[in-house]
Amino acid sequence: MLSFTQAVWAETKATGVRVVAVSPGPTDTAMNTRHMPGKREPGSVADTVMSALRGRGPAVVDGGLNGFQTFVFGRLLPASLAARIAERSLRRAALGH
């Protein structure tokens, strides 16, 4: 999704159309009531999105913890290891552990 958004951003850059991929991370919503570290309020996420729309880049990661995790999982760890860790984490979350 990120690569697609970046491509559309580049295509529309000179047209005045803003395209931004948003990676919000855990956000406090009716669907996500579980306590999680780094969980953000919807208004804070919206502020990040609006700021990104005023900026020039094709993507934004909301929240410090989410930004750190994105950096580690996207740039430092091998993709196969990052995928295994993410799978385990999502499986535990789905099971309520």
PDB file as gemmi writes it, atoms N, CA and C in Angstrom:
CRYST1    1.000    1.000    1.000  90.00  90.00  90.00 P 1                      
ATOM      1  N   MET A   1       0.823  -1.172   0.000  1.00  0.00           N  
ATOM      2  CA  MET A   1       0.000   0.000   0.000  1.00  0.00           C  
ATOM      3  C   MET A   1       0.883   1.257   0.000  1.00  0.00           C  
ATOM      4  N   LEU A   2       1.946   1.212   0.779  1.00  0.00           N  
ATOM      5  CA  LEU A   2       2.832   2.372   0.847  1.00  0.00           C  
ATOM      6  C   LEU A   2       3.465   2.676  -0.509  1.00  0.00           C  
ATOM      7  N   SER A   3       3.941   1.643  -1.188  1.00  0.00           N  
ATOM      8  CA  SER A   3       4.554   1.852  -2.506  1.00  0.00           C  
ATOM      9  C   SER A   3       3.545   2.420  -3.497  1.00  0.00           C  
ATOM     10  N   PHE A   4       2.320   1.918  -3.464  1.00  0.00           N  
ATOM     11  CA  PHE A   4       1.275   2.430  -4.353  1.00  0.00           C  
ATOM     12  C   PHE A   4       0.995   3.901  -4.053  1.00  0.00           C  
ATOM     13  N   THR A   5       0.862   4.236  -2.778  1.00  0.00           N  
ATOM     14  CA  THR A   5       0.604   5.618  -2.393  1.00  0.00           C  
ATOM     15  C   THR A   5       1.745   6.528  -2.825  1.00  0.00           C  
ATOM     16  N   GLN A   6       2.973   6.074  -2.643  1.00  0.00           N  
ATOM     17  CA  GLN A   6       4.121   6.873  -3.069  1.00  0.00           C  
ATOM     18  C   GLN A   6       4.109   7.103  -4.574  1.00  0.00           C  
ATOM     19  N   ALA A   7       3.704   6.100  -5.341  1.00  0.00           N  
ATOM     20  CA  ALA A   7       3.633   6.244  -6.794  1.00  0.00           C  
ATOM     21  C   ALA A   7       2.547   7.251  -7.186  1.00  0.00           C  
ATOM     22  N   VAL A   8       1.380   7.160  -6.565  1.00  0.00           N  
ATOM     23  CA  VAL A   8       0.299   8.106  -6.858  1.00  0.00           C  
ATOM     24  C   VAL A   8       0.699   9.516  -6.420  1.00  0.00           C  
ATOM     25  N   TRP A   9       1.372   9.621  -5.276  1.00  0.00           N  
ATOM     26  CA  TRP A   9       1.872  10.922  -4.804  1.00  0.00           C  
ATOM     27  C   TRP A   9       2.787  11.550  -5.857  1.00  0.00           C  
ATOM     28  N   ALA A  10       3.715  10.760  -6.383  1.00  0.00           N  
ATOM     29  CA  ALA A  10       4.652  11.273  -7.384  1.00  0.00           C  
ATOM     30  C   ALA A  10       3.912  11.686  -8.662  1.00  0.00           C  
ATOM     31  N   GLU A  11       2.914  10.895  -9.046  1.00  0.00           N  
ATOM     32  CA  GLU A  11       2.139  11.198 -10.246  1.00  0.00           C  
ATOM     33  C   GLU A  11       1.345  12.493 -10.119  1.00  0.00           C  
ATOM     34  N   THR A  12       0.829  12.752  -8.940  1.00  0.00           N  
ATOM     35  CA  THR A  12      -0.062  13.909  -8.754  1.00  0.00           C  
ATOM     36  C   THR A  12       0.634  15.113  -8.137  1.00  0.00           C  
ATOM     37  N   LYS A  13       1.918  15.008  -7.889  1.00  0.00           N  
ATOM     38  CA  LYS A  13       2.664  16.040  -7.167  1.00  0.00           C  
ATOM     39  C   LYS A  13       2.476  17.441  -7.746  1.00  0.00           C  
ATOM     40  N   ALA A  14       2.475  17.589  -9.045  1.00  0.00           N  
ATOM     41  CA  ALA A  14       2.384  18.911  -9.679  1.00  0.00           C  
ATOM     42  C   ALA A  14       0.945  19.365  -9.929  1.00  0.00           C  
ATOM     43  N   THR A  15      -0.042  18.580  -9.495  1.00  0.00           N  
ATOM     44  CA  THR A  15      -1.441  18.900  -9.800  1.00  0.00           C  
ATOM     45  C   THR A  15      -2.177  19.616  -8.675  1.00  0.00           C  
ATOM     46  N   GLY A  16      -1.581  19.679  -7.506  1.00  0.00           N  
ATOM     47  CA  GLY A  16      -2.276  20.259  -6.359  1.00  0.00           C  
ATOM     48  C   GLY A  16      -3.055  19.235  -5.549  1.00  0.00           C  
ATOM     49  N   VAL A  17      -3.141  18.011  -6.044  1.00  0.00           N  
ATOM     50  CA  VAL A  17      -3.811  16.930  -5.316  1.00  0.00           C  
ATOM     51  C   VAL A  17      -2.835  16.397  -4.275  1.00  0.00           C  
ATOM     52  N   ARG A  18      -3.286  16.246  -3.038  1.00  0.00           N  
ATOM     53  CA  ARG A  18      -2.434  15.724  -1.966  1.00  0.00           C  
ATOM     54  C   ARG A  18      -2.753  14.256  -1.736  1.00  0.00           C  
ATOM     55  N   VAL A  19      -1.746  13.431  -1.718  1.00  0.00           N  
ATOM     56  CA  VAL A  19      -1.865  12.004  -1.457  1.00  0.00           C  
ATOM     57  C   VAL A  19      -0.899  11.681  -0.326  1.00  0.00           C  
ATOM     58  N   VAL A  20      -1.415  11.103   0.743  1.00  0.00           N  
ATOM     59  CA  VAL A  20      -0.574  10.780   1.893  1.00  0.00           C  
ATOM     60  C   VAL A  20      -1.003   9.428   2.463  1.00  0.00           C  
ATOM     61  N   ALA A  21      -0.055   8.525   2.629  1.00  0.00           N  
ATOM     62  CA  ALA A  21      -0.305   7.267   3.326  1.00  0.00           C  
ATOM     63  C   ALA A  21      -0.152   7.537   4.818  1.00  0.00           C  
ATOM     64  N   VAL A  22      -1.115   7.083   5.588  1.00  0.00           N  
ATOM     65  CA  VAL A  22      -1.092   7.302   7.038  1.00  0.00           C  
ATOM     66  C   VAL A  22      -0.962   5.961   7.742  1.00  0.00           C  
ATOM     67  N   SER A  23       0.030   5.862   8.639  1.00  0.00           N  
ATOM     68  CA  SER A  23       0.212   4.673   9.476  1.00  0.00           C  
ATOM     69  C   SER A  23      -0.086   5.093  10.911  1.00  0.00           C  
ATOM     70  N   PRO A  24      -1.336   4.911  11.347  1.00  0.00           N  
ATOM     71  CA  PRO A  24      -1.715   5.442  12.647  1.00  0.00           C  
ATOM     72  C   PRO A  24      -1.284   4.617  13.858  1.00  0.00           C  
ATOM     73  N   GLY A  25      -1.064   3.350  13.712  1.00  0.00           N  
ATOM     74  CA  GLY A  25      -0.754   2.534  14.881  1.00  0.00           C  
ATOM     75  C   GLY A  25      -1.967   2.386  15.778  1.00  0.00           C  
ATOM     76  N   PRO A  26      -1.785   1.909  17.011  1.00  0.00           N  
ATOM     77  CA  PRO A  26      -2.925   1.703  17.906  1.00  0.00           C  
ATOM     78  C   PRO A  26      -3.626   3.032  18.208  1.00  0.00           C  
ATOM     79  N   THR A  27      -4.941   3.054  17.982  1.00  0.00           N  
ATOM     80  CA  THR A  27      -5.741   4.259  18.200  1.00  0.00           C  
ATOM     81  C   THR A  27      -6.941   3.901  19.049  1.00  0.00           C  
ATOM     82  N   ASP A  28      -7.279   4.753  20.002  1.00  0.00           N  
ATOM     83  CA  ASP A  28      -8.402   4.524  20.905  1.00  0.00           C  
ATOM     84  C   ASP A  28      -9.719   4.751  20.166  1.00  0.00           C  
ATOM     85  N   THR A  29     -10.351   3.655  19.745  1.00  0.00           N  
ATOM     86  CA  THR A  29     -11.640   3.722  19.063  1.00  0.00           C  
ATOM     87  C   THR A  29     -12.585   2.707  19.675  1.00  0.00           C  
ATOM     88  N   ALA A  30     -13.837   2.733  19.250  1.00  0.00           N  
ATOM     89  CA  ALA A  30     -14.817   1.760  19.748  1.00  0.00           C  
ATOM     90  C   ALA A  30     -14.418   0.334  19.372  1.00  0.00           C  
ATOM     91  N   MET A  31     -13.690   0.174  18.285  1.00  0.00           N  
ATOM     92  CA  MET A  31     -13.233  -1.154  17.853  1.00  0.00           C  
ATOM     93  C   MET A  31     -11.970  -1.594  18.581  1.00  0.00           C  
ATOM     94  N   ASN A  32     -11.275  -0.662  19.217  1.00  0.00           N  
ATOM     95  CA  ASN A  32      -9.974  -0.962  19.824  1.00  0.00           C  
ATOM     96  C   ASN A  32      -9.953  -0.420  21.252  1.00  0.00           C  
ATOM     97  N   THR A  33     -10.652  -1.104  22.138  1.00  0.00           N  
ATOM     98  CA  THR A  33     -10.779  -0.631  23.520  1.00  0.00           C  
ATOM     99  C   THR A  33      -9.713  -1.200  24.445  1.00  0.00           C  
ATOM    100  N   ARG A  34      -8.942  -2.153  23.965  1.00  0.00           N  
ATOM    101  CA  ARG A  34      -7.912  -2.793  24.776  1.00  0.00           C  
ATOM    102  C   ARG A  34      -6.774  -1.823  25.089  1.00  0.00           C  
ATOM    103  N   HIS A  35      -6.233  -1.901  26.303  1.00  0.00           N  
ATOM    104  CA  HIS A  35      -5.091  -1.060  26.677  1.00  0.00           C  
ATOM    105  C   HIS A  35      -3.849  -1.540  25.922  1.00  0.00           C  
ATOM    106  N   MET A  36      -3.154  -0.599  25.312  1.00  0.00           N  
ATOM    107  CA  MET A  36      -1.930  -0.912  24.578  1.00  0.00           C  
ATOM    108  C   MET A  36      -0.947   0.217  24.782  1.00  0.00           C  
ATOM    109  N   PRO A  37       0.347  -0.089  24.854  1.00  0.00           N  
ATOM    110  CA  PRO A  37       1.333   0.980  24.972  1.00  0.00           C  
ATOM    111  C   PRO A  37       1.360   1.834  23.710  1.00  0.00           C  
ATOM    112  N   GLY A  38       1.471   3.116  23.894  1.00  0.00           N  
ATOM    113  CA  GLY A  38       1.562   4.022  22.756  1.00  0.00           C  
ATOM    114  C   GLY A  38       0.246   4.298  22.064  1.00  0.00           C  
ATOM    115  N   LYS A  39      -0.864   3.843  22.633  1.00  0.00           N  
ATOM    116  CA  LYS A  39      -2.175   4.041  22.016  1.00  0.00           C  
ATOM    117  C   LYS A  39      -2.483   5.526  21.923  1.00  0.00           C  
ATOM    118  N   ARG A  40      -2.980   5.962  20.766  1.00  0.00           N  
ATOM    119  CA  ARG A  40      -3.209   7.375  20.503  1.00  0.00           C  
ATOM    120  C   ARG A  40      -4.700   7.708  20.515  1.00  0.00           C  
ATOM    121  N   GLU A  41      -4.984   8.955  20.828  1.00  0.00           N  
ATOM    122  CA  GLU A  41      -6.350   9.466  20.762  1.00  0.00           C  
ATOM    123  C   GLU A  41      -6.672   9.815  19.305  1.00  0.00           C  
ATOM    124  N   PRO A  42      -7.918   9.607  18.870  1.00  0.00           N  
ATOM    125  CA  PRO A  42      -8.282   9.915  17.483  1.00  0.00           C  
ATOM    126  C   PRO A  42      -7.956  11.358  17.083  1.00  0.00           C  
ATOM    127  N   GLY A  43      -8.155  12.318  17.969  1.00  0.00           N  
ATOM    128  CA  GLY A  43      -7.853  13.712  17.659  1.00  0.00           C  
ATOM    129  C   GLY A  43      -6.380  13.940  17.386  1.00  0.00           C  
ATOM    130  N   SER A  44      -5.523  13.232  18.119  1.00  0.00           N  
ATOM    131  CA  SER A  44      -4.074  13.352  17.894  1.00  0.00           C  
ATOM    132  C   SER A  44      -3.686  12.782  16.540  1.00  0.00           C  
ATOM    133  N   VAL A  45      -4.310  11.665  16.173  1.00  0.00           N  
ATOM    134  CA  VAL A  45      -4.048  11.071  14.865  1.00  0.00           C  
ATOM    135  C   VAL A  45      -4.516  12.029  13.764  1.00  0.00           C  
ATOM    136  N   ALA A  46      -5.702  12.599  13.950  1.00  0.00           N  
ATOM    137  CA  ALA A  46      -6.233  13.552  12.962  1.00  0.00           C  
ATOM    138  C   ALA A  46      -5.310  14.759  12.818  1.00  0.00           C  
ATOM    139  N   ASP A  47      -4.771  15.240  13.926  1.00  0.00           N  
ATOM    140  CA  ASP A  47      -3.819  16.367  13.862  1.00  0.00           C  
ATOM    141  C   ASP A  47      -2.589  15.992  13.038  1.00  0.00           C  
ATOM    142  N   THR A  48      -2.087  14.775  13.233  1.00  0.00           N  
ATOM    143  CA  THR A  48      -0.934  14.299  12.470  1.00  0.00           C  
ATOM    144  C   THR A  48      -1.266  14.253  10.975  1.00  0.00           C  
ATOM    145  N   VAL A  49      -2.451  13.750  10.649  1.00  0.00           N  
ATOM    146  CA  VAL A  49      -2.869  13.650   9.250  1.00  0.00           C  
ATOM    147  C   VAL A  49      -2.983  15.033   8.622  1.00  0.00           C  
ATOM    148  N   MET A  50      -3.614  15.962   9.326  1.00  0.00           N  
ATOM    149  CA  MET A  50      -3.784  17.310   8.779  1.00  0.00           C  
ATOM    150  C   MET A  50      -2.430  17.980   8.581  1.00  0.00           C  
ATOM    151  N   SER A  51      -1.522  17.781   9.498  1.00  0.00           N  
ATOM    152  CA  SER A  51      -0.176  18.326   9.360  1.00  0.00           C  
ATOM    153  C   SER A  51       0.522  17.714   8.145  1.00  0.00           C  
ATOM    154  N   ALA A  52       0.357  16.413   7.956  1.00  0.00           N  
ATOM    155  CA  ALA A  52       0.964  15.740   6.808  1.00  0.00           C  
ATOM    156  C   ALA A  52       0.386  16.261   5.493  1.00  0.00           C  
ATOM    157  N   LEU A  53      -0.900  16.545   5.475  1.00  0.00           N  
ATOM    158  CA  LEU A  53      -1.520  17.079   4.259  1.00  0.00           C  
ATOM    159  C   LEU A  53      -0.989  18.469   3.917  1.00  0.00           C  
ATOM    160  N   ARG A  54      -0.589  19.217   4.931  1.00  0.00           N  
ATOM    161  CA  ARG A  54       0.012  20.536   4.691  1.00  0.00           C  
ATOM    162  C   ARG A  54       1.481  20.421   4.288  1.00  0.00           C  
ATOM    163  N   GLY A  55       2.073  19.269   4.541  1.00  0.00           N  
ATOM    164  CA  GLY A  55       3.486  19.066   4.240  1.00  0.00           C  
ATOM    165  C   GLY A  55       3.712  18.652   2.803  1.00  0.00           C  
ATOM    166  N   ARG A  56       4.858  18.073   2.574  1.00  0.00           N  
ATOM    167  CA  ARG A  56       5.247  17.727   1.205  1.00  0.00           C  
ATOM    168  C   ARG A  56       5.466  16.243   0.974  1.00  0.00           C  
ATOM    169  N   GLY A  57       5.530  15.445   2.038  1.00  0.00           N  
ATOM    170  CA  GLY A  57       5.880  14.031   1.878  1.00  0.00           C  
ATOM    171  C   GLY A  57       4.711  13.142   1.523  1.00  0.00           C  
ATOM    172  N   PRO A  58       5.021  11.927   1.061  1.00  0.00           N  
ATOM    173  CA  PRO A  58       3.989  10.980   0.656  1.00  0.00           C  
ATOM    174  C   PRO A  58       3.470  10.074   1.770  1.00  0.00           C  
ATOM    175  N   ALA A  59       4.065  10.162   2.965  1.00  0.00           N  
ATOM    176  CA  ALA A  59       3.660   9.246   4.033  1.00  0.00           C  
ATOM    177  C   ALA A  59       3.931   9.856   5.396  1.00  0.00           C  
ATOM    178  N   VAL A  60       3.153   9.396   6.385  1.00  0.00           N  
ATOM    179  CA  VAL A  60       3.350   9.842   7.758  1.00  0.00           C  
ATOM    180  C   VAL A  60       3.066   8.670   8.699  1.00  0.00           C  
ATOM    181  N   VAL A  61       3.867   8.571   9.737  1.00  0.00           N  
ATOM    182  CA  VAL A  61       3.671   7.586  10.793  1.00  0.00           C  
ATOM    183  C   VAL A  61       3.291   8.375  12.039  1.00  0.00           C  
ATOM    184  N   ASP A  62       2.156   8.042  12.643  1.00  0.00           N  
ATOM    185  CA  ASP A  62       1.675   8.784  13.803  1.00  0.00           C  
ATOM    186  C   ASP A  62       2.188   8.184  15.106  1.00  0.00           C  
ATOM    187  N   GLY A  63       2.664   9.023  16.002  1.00  0.00           N  
ATOM    188  CA  GLY A  63       3.064   8.604  17.342  1.00  0.00           C  
ATOM    189  C   GLY A  63       4.515   8.173  17.425  1.00  0.00           C  
ATOM    190  N   GLY A  64       5.139   8.516  18.530  1.00  0.00           N  
ATOM    191  CA  GLY A  64       6.554   8.206  18.736  1.00  0.00           C  
ATOM    192  C   GLY A  64       6.850   6.720  18.778  1.00  0.00           C  
ATOM    193  N   LEU A  65       6.060   5.970  19.547  1.00  0.00           N  
ATOM    194  CA  LEU A  65       6.296   4.526  19.660  1.00  0.00           C  
ATOM    195  C   LEU A  65       6.069   3.850  18.314  1.00  0.00           C  
ATOM    196  N   ASN A  66       5.004   4.221  17.627  1.00  0.00           N  
ATOM    197  CA  ASN A  66       4.724   3.650  16.312  1.00  0.00           C  
ATOM    198  C   ASN A  66       5.836   4.000  15.321  1.00  0.00           C  
ATOM    199  N   GLY A  67       6.328   5.226  15.389  1.00  0.00           N  
ATOM    200  CA  GLY A  67       7.431   5.633  14.520  1.00  0.00           C  
ATOM    201  C   GLY A  67       8.686   4.820  14.770  1.00  0.00           C  
ATOM    202  N   PHE A  68       8.984   4.593  16.059  1.00  0.00           N  
ATOM    203  CA  PHE A  68      10.156   3.787  16.425  1.00  0.00           C  
ATOM    204  C   PHE A  68      10.007   2.357  15.910  1.00  0.00           C  
ATOM    205  N   GLN A  69       8.825   1.766  16.135  1.00  0.00           N  
ATOM    206  CA  GLN A  69       8.584   0.395  15.680  1.00  0.00           C  
ATOM    207  C   GLN A  69       8.659   0.298  14.161  1.00  0.00           C  
ATOM    208  N   THR A  70       8.132   1.299  13.481  1.00  0.00           N  
ATOM    209  CA  THR A  70       8.189   1.310  12.019  1.00  0.00           C  
ATOM    210  C   THR A  70       9.632   1.341  11.541  1.00  0.00           C  
ATOM    211  N   PHE A  71      10.460   2.129  12.194  1.00  0.00           N  
ATOM    212  CA  PHE A  71      11.876   2.205  11.831  1.00  0.00           C  
ATOM    213  C   PHE A  71      12.562   0.867  12.054  1.00  0.00           C  
ATOM    214  N   VAL A  72      12.365   0.279  13.230  1.00  0.00           N  
ATOM    215  CA  VAL A  72      13.029  -0.991  13.558  1.00  0.00           C  
ATOM    216  C   VAL A  72      12.562  -2.097  12.621  1.00  0.00           C  
ATOM    217  N   PHE A  73      11.231  -2.246  12.477  1.00  0.00           N  
ATOM    218  CA  PHE A  73      10.698  -3.340  11.665  1.00  0.00           C  
ATOM    219  C   PHE A  73      10.914  -3.110  10.168  1.00  0.00           C  
ATOM    220  N   GLY A  74      10.947  -1.865   9.732  1.00  0.00           N  
ATOM    221  CA  GLY A  74      11.074  -1.586   8.315  1.00  0.00           C  
ATOM    222  C   GLY A  74      12.492  -1.402   7.814  1.00  0.00           C  
ATOM    223  N   ARG A  75      13.416  -1.078   8.726  1.00  0.00           N  
ATOM    224  CA  ARG A  75      14.773  -0.765   8.251  1.00  0.00           C  
ATOM    225  C   ARG A  75      15.880  -1.565   8.916  1.00  0.00           C  
ATOM    226  N   LEU A  76      15.675  -1.977  10.157  1.00  0.00           N  
ATOM    227  CA  LEU A  76      16.760  -2.661  10.862  1.00  0.00           C  
ATOM    228  C   LEU A  76      16.659  -4.183  10.814  1.00  0.00           C  
ATOM    229  N   LEU A  77      15.448  -4.704  10.945  1.00  0.00           N  
ATOM    230  CA  LEU A  77      15.281  -6.158  10.964  1.00  0.00           C  
ATOM    231  C   LEU A  77      15.118  -6.713   9.554  1.00  0.00           C  
ATOM    232  N   PRO A  78      15.618  -7.918   9.319  1.00  0.00           N  
ATOM    233  CA  PRO A  78      15.325  -8.569   8.039  1.00  0.00           C  
ATOM    234  C   PRO A  78      13.810  -8.752   7.898  1.00  0.00           C  
ATOM    235  N   ALA A  79      13.301  -8.640   6.681  1.00  0.00           N  
ATOM    236  CA  ALA A  79      11.849  -8.707   6.440  1.00  0.00           C  
ATOM    237  C   ALA A  79      11.241  -9.999   6.967  1.00  0.00           C  
ATOM    238  N   SER A  80      11.926 -11.116   6.811  1.00  0.00           N  
ATOM    239  CA  SER A  80      11.365 -12.396   7.274  1.00  0.00           C  
ATOM    240  C   SER A  80      11.216 -12.424   8.792  1.00  0.00           C  
ATOM    241  N   LEU A  81      12.173 -11.874   9.519  1.00  0.00           N  
ATOM    242  CA  LEU A  81      12.088 -11.821  10.978  1.00  0.00           C  
ATOM    243  C   LEU A  81      10.993 -10.849  11.415  1.00  0.00           C  
ATOM    244  N   ALA A  82      10.918  -9.701  10.785  1.00  0.00           N  
ATOM    245  CA  ALA A  82       9.874  -8.725  11.109  1.00  0.00           C  
ATOM    246  C   ALA A  82       8.497  -9.333  10.885  1.00  0.00           C  
ATOM    247  N   ALA A  83       8.323 -10.095   9.812  1.00  0.00           N  
ATOM    248  CA  ALA A  83       7.038 -10.724   9.517  1.00  0.00           C  
ATOM    249  C   ALA A  83       6.680 -11.763  10.576  1.00  0.00           C  
ATOM    250  N   ARG A  84       7.647 -12.560  11.011  1.00  0.00           N  
ATOM    251  CA  ARG A  84       7.373 -13.574  12.052  1.00  0.00           C  
ATOM    252  C   ARG A  84       6.989 -12.921  13.373  1.00  0.00           C  
ATOM    253  N   ILE A  85       7.690 -11.866  13.751  1.00  0.00           N  
ATOM    254  CA  ILE A  85       7.379 -11.164  15.003  1.00  0.00           C  
ATOM    255  C   ILE A  85       5.981 -10.542  14.916  1.00  0.00           C  
ATOM    256  N   ALA A  86       5.675  -9.902  13.801  1.00  0.00           N  
ATOM    257  CA  ALA A  86       4.358  -9.280  13.625  1.00  0.00           C  
ATOM    258  C   ALA A  86       3.257 -10.332  13.674  1.00  0.00           C  
ATOM    259  N   GLU A  87       3.483 -11.465  13.036  1.00  0.00           N  
ATOM    260  CA  GLU A  87       2.483 -12.535  13.031  1.00  0.00           C  
ATOM    261  C   GLU A  87       2.210 -13.027  14.446  1.00  0.00           C  
ATOM    262  N   ARG A  88       3.253 -13.245  15.217  1.00  0.00           N  
ATOM    263  CA  ARG A  88       3.087 -13.692  16.610  1.00  0.00           C  
ATOM    264  C   ARG A  88       2.323 -12.666  17.432  1.00  0.00           C  
ATOM    265  N   SER A  89       2.676 -11.425  17.255  1.00  0.00           N  
ATOM    266  CA  SER A  89       2.036 -10.339  18.000  1.00  0.00           C  
ATOM    267  C   SER A  89       0.547 -10.249  17.658  1.00  0.00           C  
ATOM    268  N   LEU A  90       0.232 -10.312  16.371  1.00  0.00           N  
ATOM    269  CA  LEU A  90      -1.171 -10.227  15.951  1.00  0.00           C  
ATOM    270  C   LEU A  90      -1.958 -11.446  16.409  1.00  0.00           C  
ATOM    271  N   ARG A  91      -1.327 -12.623  16.383  1.00  0.00           N  
ATOM    272  CA  ARG A  91      -2.002 -13.843  16.841  1.00  0.00           C  
ATOM    273  C   ARG A  91      -2.335 -13.734  18.335  1.00  0.00           C  
ATOM    274  N   ARG A  92      -1.371 -13.249  19.144  1.00  0.00           N  
ATOM    275  CA  ARG A  92      -1.624 -13.074  20.583  1.00  0.00           C  
ATOM    276  C   ARG A  92      -2.746 -12.072  20.819  1.00  0.00           C  
ATOM    277  N   ALA A  93      -2.725 -10.966  20.073  1.00  0.00           N  
ATOM    278  CA  ALA A  93      -3.765  -9.955  20.224  1.00  0.00           C  
ATOM    279  C   ALA A  93      -5.137 -10.520  19.872  1.00  0.00           C  
ATOM    280  N   ALA A  94      -5.210 -11.340  18.826  1.00  0.00           N  
ATOM    281  CA  ALA A  94      -6.471 -11.934  18.405  1.00  0.00           C  
ATOM    282  C   ALA A  94      -7.003 -12.915  19.451  1.00  0.00           C  
ATOM    283  N   LEU A  95      -6.083 -13.575  20.146  1.00  0.00           N  
ATOM    284  CA  LEU A  95      -6.472 -14.529  21.181  1.00  0.00           C  
ATOM    285  C   LEU A  95      -6.697 -13.872  22.538  1.00  0.00           C  
ATOM    286  N   GLY A  96      -6.397 -12.582  22.624  1.00  0.00           N  
ATOM    287  CA  GLY A  96      -6.609 -11.852  23.866  1.00  0.00           C  
ATOM    288  C   GLY A  96      -5.521 -12.029  24.898  1.00  0.00           C  
ATOM    289  N   HIS A  97      -4.330 -12.392  24.485  1.00  0.00           N  
ATOM    290  CA  HIS A  97      -3.202 -12.577  25.430  1.00  0.00           C  
ATOM    291  C   HIS A  97      -2.410 -11.324  25.583  1.00  0.00           C  
TER     292      HIS A  97                                                      
END                                                                             
